[in-house]
Amino acid sequence: MFIATPLREQLVRVQGDRLRVLVVGAGVAGLTLAQALRAGGLHPVLVERAADHADSGYMLALMPLVEPALRLAGMRDAYRARSVRFHRYVLHGRHGQRLREYAIDSLLSRYGEYRGIARGELMQALAENGAAVSYASTLQSLRQAPEAAHVVLREGDAALEAAFDAVVLADGLHSAGRDLLLQADQVSSFDCGWGGWVAWMDSDAAHADRGDEIWGSDFFVGVYPVLGRAGVFVGGHRDDMRAGPQAFAAHIRRQLRHADDWLLRALAAVAESQADPYFWKLADCRSATWAVGRAVLLGDAAAGFVPTAGIGAGMAMESAGVLARRLLATDAGGVAAALRDYERSQRPRVEAAQDNSRALTKLMCRRSPALAAVRDVVARFVTLKAVLRPIRKLLDSAPE
């Protein structure tokens, strides 16, 4: 469980550590890192600008890449208990017709399992053994010196000064901490103009391990398995979505000539959302460098992902595990070298995965009936081995 902890209390605990670490951002990457360091005997200070972890957000499909980080943090069993096996993937054409079904984990089994989980469930799994976090807390300033990184942290109206051996900035795609570390021209972005709403619906035995996607002429629908339910993503160009979920779902429904009840239920889940559904903007960022002195970027702050390849969260967790091992193996004097080594090993892998996500986004996010028709024809002949080739390359060269 998450343990809301006053910032002063965390600062007292960390002073006795052989390596004083500050983690800014308690999302997937920051929390994975903090829990791995805690399992290794440290007391990293974990701060989060949000008021709590109540937002469940969206669903995730996690590759076996996450297994080493979960084992390091001692959270593998908790993760498995809150997730489901993602076994089958069904691709539908622009009118809802079934094009192909893949046993998606058949080529991944030697690496581990491909699993579906709600983001909120993943966060709870990572916090299973207790996770101290100071909410409504932010990094205000960062000044590096040879002997330490000096920071000012704000919690409510209080500003607290502290010194750390390492500062990890894991505060997301729009990282404020990154702005303290890099110049604006060191961060680039990619935005395809699309976005999508997330909703949830009950699952059943027939779909408990199955994901479905429709690649339409000007829309995308994805339905993915998580524990006890299914996550739904309905996307399109943001200009086409301004009338709201109900109107856009009706627009899609008019194009589906062969949709089964499962896909129609998914559209209804978005159209009938009582509260404003979570909106996922399909944009990312890339930082030209990650490590500067005693400070380093992690997760979306280093390289954000559009979700088309379903690997962003997995790469963030893998990177957190790699960084945790580097930090646990060094002392205060070796931090800068350890952070450079982490960047040298992880940045090429992460950027290769990011390139794959961008390429899939350019293929998916098009408003062309002609292209959609061609896609439908080609998809019937694409093998699972070809689909998973970039993922298997990453798994074959994984750090552990």
ChimeraX attribute file (.defattr): number of C-alpha atoms within 10 A of each C-alpha:
attribute: neighborCount
match mode: 1-to-1
recipient: residues
	/A:1	13
	/A:2	17
	/A:3	12
	/A:4	13
	/A:5	16
	/A:6	15
	/A:7	22
	/A:8	12
	/A:9	12
	/A:10	19
	/A:11	21
	/A:12	11
	/A:13	14
	/A:14	18
	/A:15	16
	/A:16	11
	/A:17	12
	/A:18	15
	/A:19	21
	/A:20	23
	/A:21	27
	/A:22	28
	/A:23	26
	/A:24	29
	/A:25	31
	/A:26	27
	/A:27	18
	/A:28	23
	/A:29	27
	/A:30	27
	/A:31	27
	/A:32	28
	/A:33	34
	/A:34	31
	/A:35	31
	/A:36	27
	/A:37	23
	/A:38	18
	/A:39	16
	/A:40	17
	/A:41	12
	/A:42	20
	/A:43	25
	/A:44	28
	/A:45	25
	/A:46	27
	/A:47	30
	/A:48	24
	/A:49	17
	/A:50	15
	/A:51	11
	/A:52	14
	/A:53	15
	/A:54	8
	/A:55	10
	/A:56	13
	/A:57	16
	/A:58	20
	/A:59	25
	/A:60	25
	/A:61	25
	/A:62	23
	/A:63	24
	/A:64	18
	/A:65	26
	/A:66	23
	/A:67	22
	/A:68	18
	/A:69	27
	/A:70	24
	/A:71	14
	/A:72	21
	/A:73	24
	/A:74	19
	/A:75	22
	/A:76	17
	/A:77	12
	/A:78	18
	/A:79	21
	/A:80	16
	/A:81	12
	/A:82	19
	/A:83	23
	/A:84	22
	/A:85	20
	/A:86	25
	/A:87	20
	/A:88	18
	/A:89	19
	/A:90	18
	/A:91	21
	/A:92	24
	/A:93	24
	/A:94	25
	/A:95	21
	/A:96	23
	/A:97	16
	/A:98	19
	/A:99	17
	/A:100	16
	/A:101	16
	/A:102	16
	/A:103	14
	/A:104	20
	/A:105	21
	/A:106	14
	/A:107	14
	/A:108	17
	/A:109	11
	/A:110	10
	/A:111	16
	/A:112	15
	/A:113	21
	/A:114	21
	/A:115	23
	/A:116	29
	/A:117	29
	/A:118	25
	/A:119	20
	/A:120	18
	/A:121	20
	/A:122	22
	/A:123	21
	/A:124	19
	/A:125	22
	/A:126	26
	/A:127	20
	/A:128	17
	/A:129	15
	/A:130	13
	/A:131	19
	/A:132	24
	/A:133	25
	/A:134	26
	/A:135	23
	/A:136	15
	/A:137	24
	/A:138	22
	/A:139	24
	/A:140	15
	/A:141	14
	/A:142	16
	/A:143	14
	/A:144	19
	/A:145	10
	/A:146	10
	/A:147	12
	/A:148	20
	/A:149	21
	/A:150	18
	/A:151	19
	/A:152	15
	/A:153	20
	/A:154	19
	/A:155	19
	/A:156	10
	/A:157	7
	/A:158	9
	/A:159	13
	/A:160	15
	/A:161	12
	/A:162	13
	/A:163	21
	/A:164	23
	/A:165	23
	/A:166	25
	/A:167	28
	/A:168	26
	/A:169	28
	/A:170	31
	/A:171	29
	/A:172	24
	/A:173	19
	/A:174	13
	/A:175	17
	/A:176	17
	/A:177	25
	/A:178	25
	/A:179	13
	/A:180	14
	/A:181	22
	/A:182	16
	/A:183	11
	/A:184	10
	/A:185	8
	/A:186	12
	/A:187	17
	/A:188	12
	/A:189	12
	/A:190	14
	/A:191	14
	/A:192	18
	/A:193	14
	/A:194	23
	/A:195	23
	/A:196	23
	/A:197	23
	/A:198	22
	/A:199	26
	/A:200	21
	/A:201	16
	/A:202	16
	/A:203	18
	/A:204	13
	/A:205	8
	/A:206	7
	/A:207	19
	/A:208	22
	/A:209	21
	/A:210	24
	/A:211	25
	/A:212	20
	/A:213	21
	/A:214	24
	/A:215	23
	/A:216	29
	/A:217	23
	/A:218	21
	/A:219	26
	/A:220	22
	/A:221	23
	/A:222	22
	/A:223	27
	/A:224	26
	/A:225	31
	/A:226	29
	/A:227	20
	/A:228	15
	/A:229	17
	/A:230	27
	/A:231	25
	/A:232	28
	/A:233	26
	/A:234	27
	/A:235	28
	/A:236	25
	/A:237	20
	/A:238	15
	/A:239	10
	/A:240	15
	/A:241	20
	/A:242	10
	/A:243	10
	/A:244	13
	/A:245	23
	/A:246	16
	/A:247	14
	/A:248	20
	/A:249	23
	/A:250	13
	/A:251	15
	/A:252	22
	/A:253	17
	/A:254	9
	/A:255	16
	/A:256	18
	/A:257	11
	/A:258	14
	/A:259	17
	/A:260	12
	/A:261	9
	/A:262	14
	/A:263	21
	/A:264	15
	/A:265	14
	/A:266	23
	/A:267	25
	/A:268	18
	/A:269	24
	/A:270	25
	/A:271	20
	/A:272	14
	/A:273	16
	/A:274	8
	/A:275	6
	/A:276	13
	/A:277	19
	/A:278	17
	/A:279	16
	/A:280	18
	/A:281	18
	/A:282	23
	/A:283	19
	/A:284	22
	/A:285	20
	/A:286	21
	/A:287	22
	/A:288	15
	/A:289	17
	/A:290	26
	/A:291	23
	/A:292	15
	/A:293	19
	/A:294	27
	/A:295	26
	/A:296	26
	/A:297	27
	/A:298	28
	/A:299	28
	/A:300	26
	/A:301	29
	/A:302	28
	/A:303	27
	/A:304	26
	/A:305	29
	/A:306	25
	/A:307	21
	/A:308	19
	/A:309	20
	/A:310	18
	/A:311	22
	/A:312	25
	/A:313	23
	/A:314	22
	/A:315	28
	/A:316	30
	/A:317	26
	/A:318	28
	/A:319	28
	/A:320	30
	/A:321	29
	/A:322	22
	/A:323	26
	/A:324	23
	/A:325	19
	/A:326	19
	/A:327	22
	/A:328	17
	/A:329	12
	/A:330	15
	/A:331	14
	/A:332	17
	/A:333	14
	/A:334	14
	/A:335	22
	/A:336	21
	/A:337	15
	/A:338	21
	/A:339	23
	/A:340	19
	/A:341	15
	/A:342	22
	/A:343	23
	/A:344	14
	/A:345	14
	/A:346	20
	/A:347	18
	/A:348	11
	/A:349	19
	/A:350	25
	/A:351	18
	/A:352	13
	/A:353	23
	/A:354	25
	/A:355	15
	/A:356	18
	/A:357	21
	/A:358	23
	/A:359	13
	/A:360	15
	/A:361	20
	/A:362	11
	/A:363	14
	/A:364	22
	/A:365	23
	/A:366	21
	/A:367	14
	/A:368	11
	/A:369	13
	/A:370	9
	/A:371	14
	/A:372	21
	/A:373	15
	/A:374	10
	/A:375	18
	/A:376	20
	/A:377	12
	/A:378	11
	/A:379	14
	/A:380	15
	/A:381	10
	/A:382	11
	/A:383	11
	/A:384	16
	/A:385	13
	/A:386	10
	/A:387	12
	/A:388	15
	/A:389	12
	/A:390	15
	/A:391	19
	/A:392	16
	/A:393	12
	/A:394	16
	/A:395	18
	/A:396	11
	/A:397	9
	/A:398	15
	/A:399	15
	/A:400	12
